Amino acid sequence: MDALARETRAGDGTVTPRKLEDLYTEACAEVLALEAKALRLRRRTHAALGGDARTAGHDVLPALAAEAEALERDVADLREQARHLRTAAEWLRERGA
């Protein structure tokens, strides 16, 4: 991602708005996939909380919490990268206009 940003700023024409828009689309699709995973994780957490605390479901809560935290960081990072892709694509389009 950083290399792509450097190439875009260099303005040597190797990075096109279309290339950036394609990467942006892929990033958005990945964000949606991660958000779907987060929803499934929330459902598993609710199911574990809804059961008897003495059951095995209680034992998975720390693992689910750690997975949720990692997933939230991944989503936030990917959203930030996607935002930069969109900005770079717009900058290239304006520059070429």
C-alpha angles and dihedrals in degrees: 000000000000091000090051091051091051091050090050093051090047088062095210092142097246092112113060128192087244092056091050092046090051091051090046090053091050091049091051090050090051091049089053091049091050091047090052089051089050090052091052089048091052090051091051090049092051090048091051091048092048093058130077110292089227092061127093089260089074090058093059096056096089091050091047091049092051091048091049092052092050091047092050090053091049092050092048092048093048092048089053092050091048090052090054091049091053091048092049092049091050091047091052092048092050092046092053094046 
